[in-house]
Amino acid sequence: MKHSTCCLSILLAGAVYGLPAQAQTVQAELRGYEENPTLSTAARGMFRAQIDPVAQQIRYQLSYAGLTGEVRQAHIHLGARGTNGGIIVFLCQTATNPDPTGLAPMCPSSGTVRGTITLAGVIGPAGPGLQVGGFDDLVAAIRAGAAYANVHSGTYPGGELRGQLRDTSNPLGR
């Protein structure tokens, strides 16, 4: 009995401390002040996602309201805070700006859109020194704080709302 208890304790400790969490929660508050260049807009938004590395998918919810122009598209981009970067994956699309993979849901004029990101939806970015191009690379960029969500409008085609993705599943940070 003592031996079984000891072994069970070791196994539980390994499960708690030795293995990575099955899922990770990330979010971003979306504001014009996060855009580059910074802009003032009454629009607001929120991005929340659950990363499941075992299933190789990210389930997300994107909400926004008050855009000064019609929504054109929304993405996750590669880029540190304050820098612009290339598109990694579409979060929603419109007839004006379709997702080349055809997988992203249609953007509502305002409100909430939900979707699931898989490897098939990862489109880039491509360029010198950029190695993002797969699901694991997308997750690594998010975990490193090098990815942001962005909602583009007709008034601000470069982006009206933006927020750096951050890990909210670990209260102690990354």
BAVEX-509910 format. One record per residue (C-alpha): residue in three letters; z, y, x. Coordinates in Angstrom, 3 decimals, m for minus. Example, Ala and Ser with C-alpha at 12.3 -4.5 7.8 and 13.67 -1.06 7.14 Angstrom:
REM residues 2
+------+----------+----------+----------+
: type :       pz :       py :       px :
+------+----------+----------+----------+
:  ALA :    7.800 :   m4.500 :   12.300 :
:  SER :    7.140 :   m1.060 :   13.670 :
+------+----------+----------+----------+
***
This chain:
REM residues 174
+------+----------+----------+----------+
: type :       pz :       py :       px :
+------+----------+----------+----------+
:  MET :    0.000 :    0.000 :    0.000 :
:  LYS :    0.935 :    2.388 :    2.815 :
:  HIS :   m2.375 :    1.592 :    4.567 :
:  SER :   m4.390 :    2.282 :    1.382 :
:  THR :   m2.639 :    5.603 :    0.827 :
:  CYS :   m3.301 :    6.639 :    4.413 :
:  CYS :   m6.997 :    5.740 :    4.196 :
:  LEU :   m7.362 :    7.473 :    0.833 :
:  SER :   m5.789 :   10.633 :    2.279 :
:  ILE :   m8.205 :   10.603 :    5.208 :
:  LEU :  m11.189 :   10.102 :    2.903 :
:  LEU :  m10.072 :   12.926 :    0.598 :
:  ALA :   m9.490 :   15.262 :    3.530 :
:  GLY :  m12.983 :   14.485 :    4.801 :
:  ALA :  m14.450 :   15.126 :    1.368 :
:  VAL :  m12.648 :   18.448 :    1.014 :
:  TYR :  m13.019 :   19.782 :    4.565 :
:  GLY :  m15.878 :   17.884 :    6.156 :
:  LEU :  m18.652 :   18.039 :    3.599 :
:  PRO :  m20.453 :   21.148 :    2.395 :
:  ALA :  m20.088 :   22.157 :   m1.241 :
:  GLN :  m22.677 :   20.665 :   m3.552 :
:  ALA :  m23.492 :   24.026 :   m5.102 :
:  GLN :  m23.217 :   27.660 :   m4.116 :
:  THR :  m23.090 :   30.686 :   m6.393 :
:  VAL :  m24.803 :   33.929 :   m5.374 :
:  GLN :  m25.220 :   37.212 :   m7.169 :
:  ALA :  m26.354 :   40.788 :   m6.757 :
:  GLU :  m25.809 :   43.949 :   m8.738 :
:  LEU :  m29.200 :   45.651 :   m8.949 :
:  ARG :  m29.374 :   49.439 :   m8.554 :
:  GLY :  m31.883 :   52.057 :   m7.491 :
:  TYR :  m29.532 :   53.170 :   m4.742 :
:  GLU :  m30.199 :   49.862 :   m2.962 :
:  GLU :  m33.956 :   50.523 :   m2.848 :
:  ASN :  m35.683 :   51.653 :    0.335 :
:  PRO :  m36.316 :   54.525 :    0.007 :
:  THR :  m33.209 :   55.087 :   m2.130 :
:  LEU :  m33.862 :   56.355 :   m5.625 :
:  SER :  m31.792 :   57.529 :   m8.559 :
:  THR :  m32.459 :   55.704 :  m11.816 :
:  ALA :  m30.407 :   54.963 :  m14.911 :
:  ALA :  m31.715 :   51.388 :  m14.816 :
:  ARG :  m29.262 :   48.612 :  m13.990 :
:  GLY :  m29.489 :   44.892 :  m13.458 :
:  MET :  m27.713 :   41.718 :  m12.366 :
:  PHE :  m28.940 :   38.596 :  m10.622 :
:  ARG :  m26.883 :   35.382 :  m10.638 :
:  ALA :  m27.877 :   32.018 :   m9.233 :
:  GLN :  m26.526 :   28.553 :   m8.552 :
:  ILE :  m27.974 :   26.879 :   m5.448 :
:  ASP :  m28.069 :   23.082 :   m5.543 :
:  PRO :  m29.218 :   21.937 :   m2.085 :
:  VAL :  m29.048 :   18.253 :   m3.037 :
:  ALA :  m31.424 :   18.697 :   m5.995 :
:  GLN :  m33.401 :   21.287 :   m3.979 :
:  GLN :  m33.296 :   23.855 :   m6.766 :
:  ILE :  m31.863 :   27.238 :   m7.623 :
:  ARG :  m31.073 :   28.008 :  m11.260 :
:  TYR :  m30.983 :   31.738 :  m11.892 :
:  GLN :  m30.477 :   34.428 :  m14.491 :
:  LEU :  m31.902 :   37.927 :  m14.030 :
:  SER :  m30.901 :   40.721 :  m16.418 :
:  TYR :  m32.059 :   44.338 :  m16.374 :
:  ALA :  m32.311 :   47.335 :  m18.695 :
:  GLY :  m33.271 :   50.997 :  m18.650 :
:  LEU :  m36.320 :   50.831 :  m16.371 :
:  THR :  m38.203 :   54.149 :  m16.274 :
:  GLY :  m41.536 :   52.343 :  m16.529 :
:  GLU :  m42.705 :   49.000 :  m17.823 :
:  VAL :  m41.566 :   46.003 :  m15.803 :
:  ARG :  m44.281 :   44.682 :  m13.501 :
:  GLN :  m42.604 :   41.789 :  m11.640 :
:  ALA :  m39.373 :   40.604 :  m10.010 :
:  HIS :  m38.857 :   38.671 :   m6.770 :
:  ILE :  m36.536 :   37.503 :   m4.073 :
:  HIS :  m37.578 :   39.161 :   m0.809 :
:  LEU :  m36.713 :   38.435 :    2.810 :
:  GLY :  m34.913 :   41.460 :    4.216 :
:  ALA :  m31.564 :   42.734 :    5.395 :
:  ARG :  m29.800 :   45.540 :    3.534 :
:  GLY :  m31.810 :   48.743 :    3.859 :
:  THR :  m35.010 :   47.062 :    5.064 :
:  ASN :  m38.027 :   46.009 :    3.042 :
:  GLY :  m39.413 :   42.520 :    3.414 :
:  GLY :  m41.996 :   40.128 :    2.119 :
:  ILE :  m41.837 :   38.190 :   m1.135 :
:  ILE :  m40.292 :   34.730 :   m0.897 :
:  VAL :  m40.402 :   33.736 :   m4.566 :
:  PHE :  m41.232 :   35.281 :   m7.953 :
:  LEU :  m38.355 :   35.527 :  m10.445 :
:  CYS :  m40.639 :   36.668 :  m13.270 :
:  GLN :  m44.236 :   37.709 :  m13.696 :
:  THR :  m46.450 :   39.803 :  m15.976 :
:  ALA :  m50.145 :   39.773 :  m16.792 :
:  THR :  m50.478 :   42.790 :  m14.454 :
:  ASN :  m48.747 :   40.996 :  m11.572 :
:  PRO :  m48.959 :   37.209 :  m11.994 :
:  ASP :  m47.047 :   34.708 :   m9.861 :
:  PRO :  m49.667 :   32.945 :   m7.698 :
:  THR :  m47.902 :   29.622 :   m8.324 :
:  GLY :  m47.837 :   30.186 :  m12.094 :
:  LEU :  m44.264 :   28.827 :  m12.174 :
:  ALA :  m42.186 :   31.970 :  m12.802 :
:  PRO :  m41.331 :   32.832 :  m16.411 :
:  MET :  m42.742 :   35.972 :  m18.017 :
:  CYS :  m40.714 :   39.155 :  m17.538 :
:  PRO :  m39.170 :   40.649 :  m20.673 :
:  SER :  m39.537 :   44.424 :  m21.079 :
:  SER :  m35.746 :   44.466 :  m20.766 :
:  GLY :  m33.071 :   41.834 :  m21.199 :
:  THR :  m32.582 :   38.489 :  m19.512 :
:  VAL :  m34.888 :   35.931 :  m17.964 :
:  ARG :  m33.806 :   32.500 :  m16.719 :
:  GLY :  m35.587 :   30.100 :  m14.443 :
:  THR :  m35.406 :   27.427 :  m11.786 :
:  ILE :  m36.737 :   27.823 :   m8.248 :
:  THR :  m38.025 :   24.754 :   m6.406 :
:  LEU :  m40.082 :   24.295 :   m3.260 :
:  ALA :  m43.277 :   24.637 :   m5.309 :
:  GLY :  m42.359 :   28.252 :   m6.160 :
:  VAL :  m41.726 :   29.414 :   m2.589 :
:  ILE :  m44.718 :   31.505 :   m1.503 :
:  GLY :  m43.713 :   33.068 :    1.790 :
:  PRO :  m43.474 :   35.472 :    3.331 :
:  ALA :  m45.977 :   34.945 :    6.083 :
:  GLY :  m46.228 :   37.046 :    9.193 :
:  PRO :  m45.322 :   37.328 :   12.858 :
:  GLY :  m41.788 :   36.120 :   13.535 :
:  LEU :  m41.189 :   35.013 :    9.942 :
:  GLN :  m40.410 :   31.376 :    9.428 :
:  VAL :  m39.416 :   31.350 :    5.768 :
:  GLY :  m41.703 :   28.998 :    3.972 :
:  GLY :  m39.673 :   26.225 :    2.448 :
:  PHE :  m36.753 :   25.677 :    0.151 :
:  ASP :  m34.296 :   25.169 :    3.029 :
:  ASP :  m35.517 :   28.387 :    4.672 :
:  LEU :  m35.002 :   30.291 :    1.403 :
:  VAL :  m31.438 :   28.959 :    1.103 :
:  ALA :  m30.750 :   29.798 :    4.775 :
:  ALA :  m31.979 :   33.388 :    4.266 :
:  ILE :  m29.763 :   33.786 :    1.200 :
:  ARG :  m26.733 :   32.371 :    3.028 :
:  ALA :  m27.374 :   34.691 :    5.994 :
:  GLY :  m27.416 :   37.757 :    3.724 :
:  ALA :  m31.088 :   38.287 :    4.559 :
:  ALA :  m32.500 :   38.119 :    1.022 :
:  TYR :  m32.508 :   40.524 :   m1.892 :
:  ALA :  m33.572 :   40.527 :   m5.541 :
:  ASN :  m35.946 :   43.269 :   m6.633 :
:  VAL :  m37.343 :   44.398 :  m10.016 :
:  HIS :  m40.564 :   46.449 :   m9.868 :
:  SER :  m41.691 :   48.865 :  m12.585 :
:  GLY :  m44.829 :   50.856 :  m13.327 :
:  THR :  m43.041 :   54.065 :  m12.304 :
:  TYR :  m41.694 :   52.520 :   m9.081 :
:  PRO :  m44.192 :   49.832 :   m8.014 :
:  GLY :  m42.296 :   49.302 :   m4.731 :
:  GLY :  m39.166 :   48.484 :   m6.721 :
:  GLU :  m36.840 :   50.278 :   m9.132 :
:  LEU :  m33.854 :   47.931 :   m8.860 :
:  ARG :  m32.595 :   46.043 :   m5.853 :
:  GLY :  m29.521 :   44.120 :   m4.747 :
:  GLN :  m28.647 :   42.124 :   m1.638 :
:  LEU :  m27.761 :   38.527 :   m2.533 :
:  ARG :  m24.211 :   37.560 :   m1.636 :
:  ASP :  m22.174 :   34.373 :   m1.826 :
:  THR :  m19.604 :   34.551 :   m4.630 :
:  SER :  m18.577 :   30.897 :   m4.507 :
:  ASN :  m16.419 :   31.474 :   m1.408 :
:  PRO :  m13.856 :   34.281 :   m1.837 :
:  LEU :  m13.347 :   34.409 :    1.944 :
:  GLY :  m17.011 :   35.261 :    2.569 :
:  ARG :  m19.692 :   33.334 :    4.431 :
+------+----------+----------+----------+
***
